[in-house]
């Protein structure tokens, strides 16, 4: 299981290659350059509290491929790292297979 946490456009590649990619939100209320780039690619970012929806289609058919958090406490409190029933590696593999068929 790989987890990558980033906050800038230069983090995009490692975020996408990790089983779980988490974008750290900027302290300001404006979306960061990384969030804008993800949106332009046609994907969406979910709050870390919605981790079970990762790699699932949502509004307007956009796939949720990354999570976002305001700080490390939010990640820990989400329960994502302690959930024995959630398998992000399998979810990502299923998503990659579906993407390759399109």
Rosetta blueprint (number, residue, H / E / L):
1 X L
2 X L
3 X E
4 X E
5 X E
6 X E
7 X L
8 X L
9 X H
10 X H
11 X H
12 X H
13 X H
14 X H
15 X H
16 X H
17 X H
18 X L
19 X L
20 X E
21 X E
22 X E
23 X E
24 X E
25 X L
26 X L
27 X L
28 X L
29 X L
30 X L
31 X L
32 X L
33 X H
34 X H
35 X H
36 X H
37 X H
38 X H
39 X H
40 X H
41 X L
42 X L
43 X E
44 X E
45 X E
46 X E
47 X E
48 X H
49 X H
50 X H
51 X H
52 X H
53 X H
54 X L
55 X L
56 X L
57 X E
58 X L
59 X H
60 X H
61 X H
62 X L
63 X E
64 X E
65 X E
66 X E
67 X E
68 X E
69 X E
70 X L
71 X L
72 X H
73 X H
74 X H
75 X H
76 X H
77 X H
78 X L
79 X L
80 X H
81 X H
82 X H
83 X L
84 X L
85 X L
86 X L
87 X L
88 X H
89 X H
90 X H
91 X H
92 X H
93 X H
94 X H
95 X H
96 X H
97 X H
98 X H
99 X H
100 X H
101 X H
102 X L
